Amino acid sequence: MPNAFDPYREALVVETNTIWPEEYEGLDDRDRAVIESRLHADPKACAEMDYVRMHTGFCREVKVTTADLQRLGVA
């Protein structure tokens, strides 16, 4: 189960990762980059987000969902 937004861990994010389901493989790389940027700019609003512990801090991992794309006006 994904973690909820956590201001403490958010302050320690040193890396981001975006997980794209197979159904969105056809998106252009530029479109994906814009969507990823928008999702990571507002992690509190992401439907599925998790923090992965690293030696130097945390990696914010966002899984792209249909709800996220609808919220961004993409789907």
C-alpha positions in Angstrom: 0.0 0.0 0.0 1.4 3.4 -1.0 2.4 5.8 1.8 0.6 9.1 2.4 2.3 12.4 1.8 4.8 13.0 4.6 6.4 16.4 5.0 9.4 15.0 6.9 10.3 12.5 4.3 9.4 14.9 1.5 12.1 17.3 2.8 14.6 14.4 2.5 13.8 13.4 -1.1 17.0 13.2 -3.1 15.7 11.3 -6.1 12.4 10.7 -8.0 11.1 7.8 -9.9 7.9 7.5 -12.0 6.2 4.1 -12.7 4.3 4.0 -15.9 1.7 1.2 -16.4 1.8 -0.6 -19.8 -1.3 1.1 -21.0 0.6 4.4 -21.3 3.6 3.1 -23.2 2.4 4.8 -26.4 2.9 8.3 -25.0 5.5 10.5 -26.5 8.7 10.9 -24.4 8.2 14.7 -24.2 4.6 14.2 -23.0 5.8 11.8 -20.4 8.4 14.2 -19.2 5.8 17.0 -18.8 3.4 14.7 -17.0 6.2 13.4 -14.7 7.3 17.0 -13.9 3.7 18.0 -13.0 3.1 15.0 -10.9 6.3 15.4 -8.9 5.7 19.1 -8.5 2.6 18.3 -6.5 3.2 14.9 -4.8 0.5 15.5 -2.2 -2.1 15.2 -4.9 -0.8 12.0 -6.5 -3.1 9.0 -6.2 -0.3 6.5 -5.7 3.0 7.7 -4.2 5.5 6.0 -2.0 8.8 6.9 -0.3 11.7 4.4 -0.8 14.5 4.7 1.8 18.0 5.3 0.4 21.3 5.8 2.1 21.2 9.5 1.5 17.5 10.2 2.0 14.4 9.1 0.2 13.3 8.4 -3.4 9.8 9.6 -4.1 8.1 7.0 -6.3 4.9 8.0 -8.1 2.8 5.4 -10.0 0.9 7.1 -12.8 -2.9 6.4 -12.6 -5.9 7.4 -14.7 -7.1 9.6 -11.9 -3.8 11.5 -12.0 -4.0 12.0 -15.7 -7.6 13.2 -15.4 -6.7 15.6 -12.7 -3.9 17.0 -15.0 -6.4 17.3 -17.9 -4.4 14.8 -20.0 -6.8 11.8 -20.2 
